[in-house]
Amino acid sequence: MKKMVLTAAVAMMMAGCAQQGFTVHSGNAVKPTKEVTHHFFISGLGQSKTIDAAAVCNGADKVVRVEAQHTFLNGLLGAVTFGVYTPREARVYCAG
């Protein structure tokens, strides 16, 4: 019984996390300039959210990287609400 619970716990922690990153220009940005949580409902069906990275970085040439992430906490909130509420994180990294 203990082994089955441990296996289920490990499977839950490994499942549901995803991160997509897009490098726009070369550069070294360690800390995100802007980090936003987008709130979706019913698993985000037919919904979209946008961030104007060029406006955040004061010019498209200063955008280094853009990321979207579905964290463990986001997955947990989605599971607890049965997919009614499904948040997602977005980050914009700007050059110096």
Long-range contacts (C-beta under 8 A, 24 or more apart in sequence): 13-72, 15-75, 16-70, 16-72, 16-74, 16-75, 16-78, 16-79, 17-69, 17-70, 17-71, 17-72, 17-75, 18-69, 18-70, 19-67, 19-68, 19-69, 19-70, 20-67, 20-68, 20-69, 21-65, 21-66, 21-67, 21-68, 22-65, 22-66, 22-67, 23-64, 23-65, 24-53, 24-60, 24-63, 24-64, 24-65, 24-66, 25-61, 25-62, 25-63, 25-64, 25-95, 26-64, 27-64, 27-95, 27-96, 28-64, 29-64, 29-65, 29-93, 29-94, 29-95, 29-96, 31-93, 32-67, 32-91, 32-92, 32-93, 33-57, 33-92, 33-93, 33-94, 34-91, 34-92, 35-89, 35-90, 35-91, 35-92, 36-89, 36-90, 36-91, 37-87, 37-88, 37-89, 37-90, 38-87, 38-88, 38-89, 38-90, 39-85, 39-87, 40-85, 40-86, 40-87, 40-88, 41-84, 41-85, 41-86, 42-83, 42-84, 42-86, 43-78, 43-83, 43-86, 44-86, 44-88, 49-88, 49-90, 51-90, 51-92, 53-92, 56-92, 56-94, 57-92, 57-94, 57-95, 58-94, 62-94, 62-95, 63-92, 63-93, 63-94, 63-95, 64-93, 64-94, 64-95, 65-91, 65-92, 65-93, 66-90, 66-91, 66-92, 66-93, 67-91, 67-93
